Amino acid sequence: MNDRLFGMSFASIHPLYVAKAERKGQSADDVDTVICWLTGYDRAGLRSAIEDGRDLKAFFAQAPAMNPNAEQITGVICGVRVEEIDDPLMQRIRYMDKLVDEVAKGKRMTSILRGSS
């Protein structure tokens, strides 16, 4: 199962994140803000990852700098506590899921970004 998820393209996941946020009245810009915060990509880097079709494994392997505050992301995604996930790649994917969930729920951006701007 993990191999299938790791092999999914970021380009196939990103519009799902955006649609989830927009259904709840939030913006695509907010989704990109939290993904950039987590991974260190800038907006051009995200566009590049979408255009070149890189899979999630490559997306995270090529991330400029994972945010050191990502370890402060806690909670449950798909019935699993993100802070207890052993596989580093799976944990990063679930961190991203959790951040997008928080955007969709309308949490304040300073809270989502764990106090940073």
CORURNOR-V115672 format. One record per helix or strand of 2 or more residues. SS is the DSSP state (2 for helix, 1 for strand). FROM is the first residue (numbers start at 1). TO is the last residue. If there is no record, write none. Layout:
SS,FROM,TO
SS,FROM,TO
This chain:
2,2,6
2,10,23
2,28,39
2,43,51
2,56,61
2,68,72
1,76,77
1,80,81
2,82,84
2,88,104
2,109,112
